[in-house]
Every structure is written in C-alpha cells, then in structure tokens.
Amino acid sequence: MPTYVYACKDCEHAFEIVQAFSDDSLTVCPECNGSLRKKFNSVGVVFKGSGFYRTDSRSSSSSTAPAAPAAPAKAPAAAPAKTASSTSA
C-alpha cells in the first residue's frame, strides 16, 4: 500500500499515512479540523530486466574495452624488374 503525505492548508500540519488505492483521500486535518491537501513526492522507479542500459543493445562481438591495435600492413611485394632488350633496326 502506498504512503501519502498530507498538509493542512490552515495550520500547515504535515503527516504521512498509509492508505490503499481504494481508500478515499483525507479532507479534514486531525489537528485543527482544517482543510487538507495531498502533497506529491517523487516516485522511486526500479528498472528490471534487459534493455535499460546503454550496453544492453550492443552485440556480443563488441565490447567497451578498446580493441587491440591492428598489425601494420605489409608493404606490397616488389614487382620483378623488367629488362629492356635492345634491338637494332
């Protein structure tokens, strides 16, 4: 059951109360019989399962660690030197 926080508009008395969703909201201050208002707080959210983190959508082949440096490329093999044949004409 959720905990609600109420504050009196007249005497500013604030208190928390645990109520079921089906219960009616409180309207009368227990201290001065003044008018109450419900205060809203931030909600705690817990994400369970996959898909909520940046790393969840990555494939298994990629990782967050930097890759090892690649081996330097080999120089292309030198072509055999052509010899010029001298022909007299």
N, C-alpha and C positions, 0 to 999 in steps of 0.2 A: 504494500500500500504506500502511496506517495505521502511525503511530508509537505504540508503547505504552510506558508508564512503569512500571517495576517497582521495588519497595523490599524490602529484606531485613528479615525480622521479627527476626533476631538481631543483625546488625551495623548495620542501618539504612542500608546502602549503597543508593543510588538510581541508576538508569540508564535510558536510553531505548533502545529497539530497534525497528527497522522489521521488521514481520512481515506475511505475507499472512494473509488471513482464514482460510485453510485450515490454517495452522501451529498446532501445539499451543502452549499457554501455557507459559512457562518456570516451573520449580518449584524450581530449585536456584540459589543465589547463586554467581556466579563468583568472589567474593572469599573467602567463608568456608564455602561449601557448606551454608549455612543455608537456611531456607525462605523463598520469595519470595511476595509478594502483588502483585497488579496494582493500580495506582493509576488512578483515573478522573479525567479532566480535563474541563473544559467543552468543548463541541463548537462549532466555528465553522460557522455556518449562513449561506448566501448565498441570498437570495430572488431568483429571476429571473422575469421575465415581469410581467404586469399583475395587479392585484388585491391587492397587498400594502401599498399606501399609501392614506392617507385620501383623497387626491384622485382615485384610480383609479375610484371608483364614482360620481363625480359626472357629471352630464350635461354636454354641451359648451356648453350655454347658460349655465350658472352658472360663476362664476369665484371665485377667492379675493380679488380686489380688490373694494373696496366699490363699490356701484353709485352712479352719478351721482345727485345729488338731483333729485327729480321737480319739474317746473314747478308753481308754485302753481295751484290750481284756480281757474277763473274764477267770478266771482260770477254767480248766475243772473240772466238778463235781467229787468228790472223789468216787471211786468205793466202794461198801459195803464190809466191811472186811469179809473174809471167815473164818469160824471157822473150825478148824481141829477136826474131830471126831476120837476119839481114839478107835480102835477096837483091841481086843486081838485075837491073832491067836494061 
